[in-house]
């Protein structure tokens, strides 16, 4: 009997990507990046919503991407990894910040500034950007080819993360790295904080017309029950006060409020962040 040539296997790498928002807790977004077949999840703080979204969309989990060690970003890793060991999923690579490896159980691929992450079952290549400030080892993932940024709790739509571990100077440098990305880069942050952030931004920069227009647009999304995320780097440059700390209008607001005596970008940012911490 003549042996027939084997039928070529279907390639794992599909040609297009989508990103699904998976709500969790009160205001978290867990991001599922998928090609209709395989998926990577960013910051799975809770395994339950991830498993439900995978099942609903017929997806197989292939990788986990972690930005920092806080529980609402890593709490679901162990259960997802256990499902992998039970052969429900193929072996899952868990990427996470090398500087926080001691604080995050389950990282199999520690990564740092400039490292490249190529996911074999997805048409997705990412570059790691170290963005300390919220935590000391915080990282972001940038997919330049697709114009995607997964930045955890460093940059928010209209705001930035609190400084739990880092310094104002570190956060200014981290935000500058992200602000330097192309303007059409989509910003996938980890929380739905947008309207409270923009309310603060309007108090700081009340004459910013682009900010006023954004507030109207984002409120309409919330009224329809839609996420305000992703944003874009270009929009953040125009309306996010933490990327605009050196702007004269913002410096004047800080001075008028008695919150800034010595001027410098770091000092201005620190005054803004402290104001936001107590703003109602």
C-alpha positions as CSV (number, residue, x, y, z in Angstrom):
1,X,0.0,0.0,0.0
2,X,1.3,3.4,-0.9
3,X,1.5,5.8,2.0
4,X,-0.3,9.0,1.4
5,X,1.3,12.3,2.3
6,X,0.2,13.6,5.6
7,X,-2.3,16.5,5.6
8,X,-0.6,19.7,6.7
9,X,-1.6,20.7,10.2
10,X,-3.6,23.8,10.5
11,X,-1.2,26.6,11.6
12,X,-1.6,27.9,15.1
13,X,-1.1,31.5,14.3
14,X,-4.3,33.0,12.9
15,X,-4.1,36.3,11.2
16,X,-6.2,38.7,13.2
17,X,-6.6,39.7,16.9
18,X,-9.4,40.9,19.1
19,X,-9.3,42.1,22.7
20,X,-12.2,41.3,25.0
21,X,-12.9,43.2,28.3
22,X,-13.7,40.8,31.1
23,X,-15.1,42.7,34.0
24,X,-14.1,41.6,37.5
25,X,-14.5,42.8,41.1
26,X,-16.0,46.3,41.3
27,X,-14.1,48.0,38.5
28,X,-11.3,45.8,37.1
29,X,-10.9,44.9,33.5
30,X,-9.1,41.6,32.7
31,X,-8.1,41.6,29.1
32,X,-8.4,38.6,26.8
33,X,-6.3,39.0,23.6
34,X,-7.5,36.3,21.1
35,X,-7.5,35.2,17.5
36,X,-10.8,33.3,17.7
37,X,-9.0,30.1,18.8
38,X,-6.3,30.9,21.4
39,X,-6.1,33.6,24.0
40,X,-3.8,35.3,26.3
41,X,-5.1,37.0,29.5
42,X,-3.7,40.1,31.1
43,X,-3.7,40.4,34.9
44,X,-6.3,37.7,35.8
45,X,-7.1,38.8,39.3
46,X,-10.0,36.3,39.4
47,X,-10.0,33.0,37.4
48,X,-13.8,32.7,37.4
49,X,-14.7,35.4,34.9
50,X,-11.7,34.4,32.7
51,X,-12.9,30.8,32.5
52,X,-16.4,31.9,31.8
53,X,-15.3,34.2,28.9
54,X,-13.1,31.5,27.5
55,X,-16.0,29.0,27.4
56,X,-18.4,31.5,26.0
57,X,-16.1,32.4,23.2
58,X,-14.8,29.0,22.5
59,X,-11.2,29.9,23.3
60,X,-8.2,28.0,24.7
61,X,-5.9,29.8,27.1
62,X,-2.3,29.9,25.9
63,X,-0.6,32.5,28.0
64,X,-0.9,34.8,31.0
65,X,0.6,38.3,31.1
66,X,1.1,40.0,34.5
67,X,2.0,43.6,35.1
68,X,2.5,43.7,38.9
69,X,2.0,41.8,42.1
70,X,-1.2,43.2,43.5
71,X,-3.8,40.6,44.3
72,X,-6.5,42.0,42.0
73,X,-4.1,41.4,39.1
74,X,-2.6,38.0,40.0
75,X,-5.2,36.2,42.2
76,X,-6.5,33.9,39.5
77,X,-3.1,32.6,38.2
78,X,-3.0,29.6,40.5
79,X,-6.4,28.3,39.4
80,X,-5.7,28.9,35.7
81,X,-2.3,27.1,36.0
82,X,-4.0,24.2,37.8
83,X,-6.4,23.8,34.8
84,X,-3.4,23.7,32.6
85,X,-1.9,20.9,34.7
86,X,-5.2,19.0,34.3
87,X,-4.7,19.2,30.5
88,X,-7.8,21.3,30.0
89,X,-5.4,23.8,28.3
90,X,-2.0,23.4,26.7
91,X,1.0,24.3,28.8
92,X,0.6,28.0,29.8
93,X,3.5,30.4,29.9
94,X,3.1,32.9,32.7
95,X,5.0,36.1,32.0
96,X,5.6,38.6,34.8
97,X,7.9,41.3,36.1
98,X,11.3,39.9,36.9
99,X,11.7,42.4,39.7
100,X,8.6,41.1,41.4
101,X,9.1,37.4,40.9
102,X,9.5,36.8,44.6
103,X,6.1,38.3,45.2
104,X,4.2,36.5,42.4
105,X,3.8,32.7,42.6
106,X,3.6,31.0,39.3
107,X,5.7,33.1,36.9
108,X,7.5,30.9,34.4
109,X,8.9,33.6,32.2
110,X,10.3,36.6,34.2
111,X,10.7,39.6,31.9
112,X,12.3,43.0,32.1
113,X,12.9,46.2,30.2
114,X,13.3,45.6,26.5
115,X,12.5,41.9,26.5
116,X,10.4,40.6,23.7
117,X,7.5,38.3,24.3
118,X,6.3,36.3,21.2
119,X,3.2,34.2,21.8
120,X,3.4,31.2,19.4
121,X,-0.3,30.5,19.2
122,X,-1.2,34.2,18.6
123,X,0.0,36.7,16.0
124,X,1.3,38.9,18.8
125,X,4.7,40.2,19.6
126,X,5.2,42.4,22.7
127,X,7.9,44.5,24.1
128,X,8.3,44.9,27.8
129,X,8.5,48.4,29.3
130,X,9.5,48.8,32.9
131,X,7.2,51.5,34.5
132,X,7.9,51.7,38.3
133,X,5.9,54.0,40.4
134,X,2.7,52.2,41.4
135,X,4.9,49.3,42.4
136,X,8.7,49.1,42.1
137,X,8.7,46.3,39.5
138,X,5.6,47.2,37.5
139,X,5.8,46.5,33.7
140,X,3.7,47.2,30.7
141,X,3.4,45.3,27.4
142,X,3.5,47.1,24.1
143,X,2.4,45.4,20.8
144,X,3.9,47.9,18.3
145,X,2.6,46.1,15.3
146,X,-1.0,46.2,16.5
147,X,-0.8,49.5,18.4
148,X,-1.8,48.0,21.7
149,X,-0.6,48.9,25.2
150,X,-1.4,46.9,28.3
151,X,-0.3,49.1,31.2
152,X,-1.9,47.7,34.3
153,X,-2.2,50.4,37.0
154,X,0.5,52.8,35.7
155,X,-1.5,54.9,33.2
156,X,-5.3,55.1,33.5
157,X,-7.8,56.8,31.2
158,X,-7.5,60.3,32.4
159,X,-5.3,59.5,35.3
160,X,-2.4,57.4,36.8
161,X,-1.9,54.9,39.6
162,X,-1.2,55.8,43.2
163,X,2.4,55.7,44.3
164,X,2.3,52.7,46.7
165,X,6.0,51.8,46.3
166,X,7.7,54.2,43.9
167,X,8.7,57.8,43.9
168,X,7.2,60.8,41.9
169,X,10.4,60.9,39.8
170,X,10.0,57.2,38.9
171,X,6.4,57.7,37.9
172,X,7.1,60.8,35.8
173,X,9.8,58.8,33.9
174,X,7.4,55.8,33.5
175,X,4.6,58.0,32.2
176,X,7.0,59.7,29.8
177,X,7.9,56.4,28.3
178,X,4.3,55.6,27.7
179,X,3.4,59.1,26.4
180,X,6.2,58.7,23.8
181,X,4.4,55.9,22.1
182,X,2.5,56.6,18.8
183,X,-0.6,58.7,19.4
184,X,-2.9,56.0,18.0
185,X,-1.7,53.4,20.4
186,X,-4.7,51.9,22.2
187,X,-4.4,52.1,26.0
188,X,-5.8,49.1,27.9
189,X,-5.6,49.9,31.5
190,X,-6.9,47.8,34.3
191,X,-9.7,49.8,35.9
192,X,-12.8,51.8,35.1
193,X,-11.8,54.9,36.8
194,X,-12.3,57.3,33.9
195,X,-15.1,59.5,35.0
196,X,-13.7,60.2,38.4
197,X,-10.3,60.9,36.8
198,X,-11.8,63.3,34.3
199,X,-13.7,65.1,37.0
200,X,-10.4,65.8,38.8
201,X,-8.8,66.7,35.5
202,X,-11.5,69.3,34.9
203,X,-10.9,70.8,38.3
204,X,-7.2,71.1,37.5
205,X,-7.6,72.4,33.9
206,X,-11.1,73.8,33.6
207,X,-10.5,75.6,30.3
208,X,-9.3,72.5,28.4
209,X,-12.0,72.2,25.6
210,X,-10.8,68.8,24.5
211,X,-11.2,67.6,28.1
212,X,-14.7,68.9,28.2
213,X,-15.6,67.1,25.0
214,X,-14.1,63.9,26.3
215,X,-16.1,64.0,29.5
216,X,-19.3,64.3,27.5
217,X,-18.3,61.4,25.2
218,X,-17.1,59.1,28.0
219,X,-20.2,59.8,30.2
220,X,-22.4,58.8,27.2
221,X,-20.5,55.5,27.1
222,X,-21.1,54.9,30.8
223,X,-24.8,55.8,30.4
224,X,-25.0,53.1,27.7
225,X,-23.3,50.6,30.0
226,X,-20.1,50.6,27.9
227,X,-16.5,50.6,29.0
228,X,-14.5,53.9,28.5
229,X,-11.4,51.8,27.9
230,X,-9.4,51.6,25.7
231,X,-8.3,55.1,25.4
232,X,-5.4,56.3,23.1
233,X,-2.0,57.8,23.9
234,X,-2.9,60.8,21.8
235,X,-6.1,61.5,23.8
236,X,-4.2,61.0,27.0
237,X,-1.6,63.6,26.0
238,X,-4.4,66.1,25.4
239,X,-6.6,65.5,28.4
240,X,-4.7,63.6,31.2
241,X,-3.2,66.0,33.7
242,X,-0.6,63.5,34.8
243,X,0.9,63.6,31.3
244,X,0.6,67.4,31.3
245,X,2.1,68.3,34.7
246,X,4.5,70.8,33.3
247,X,1.8,72.7,31.3
248,X,1.5,76.4,32.5
249,X,-2.3,76.0,33.0
250,X,-1.8,73.1,35.4
251,X,1.1,74.7,37.2
252,X,-1.0,77.8,37.8
253,X,-3.9,75.7,39.1
254,X,-1.5,74.1,41.6
255,X,-0.1,77.4,42.6
256,X,-3.5,79.0,43.0
257,X,-4.6,76.1,45.2
258,X,-1.5,76.6,47.4
259,X,-0.2,73.2,46.4
260,X,3.0,74.1,44.6
261,X,5.8,76.4,45.7
262,X,8.9,75.1,44.0
263,X,8.4,74.5,40.3
264,X,9.7,71.5,38.4
265,X,7.9,68.7,36.5
266,X,8.5,66.2,39.3
267,X,7.3,68.7,41.9
268,X,4.2,69.5,39.8
269,X,3.4,65.8,39.3
270,X,3.9,65.1,43.0
271,X,1.5,67.9,43.9
272,X,-1.1,66.7,41.4
273,X,-0.9,63.1,42.7
274,X,-1.3,64.2,46.3
275,X,-4.3,66.4,45.3
276,X,-5.9,63.5,43.5
277,X,-5.4,61.2,46.5
278,X,-7.8,63.3,48.6
279,X,-10.0,64.8,45.8
280,X,-13.7,64.1,46.1
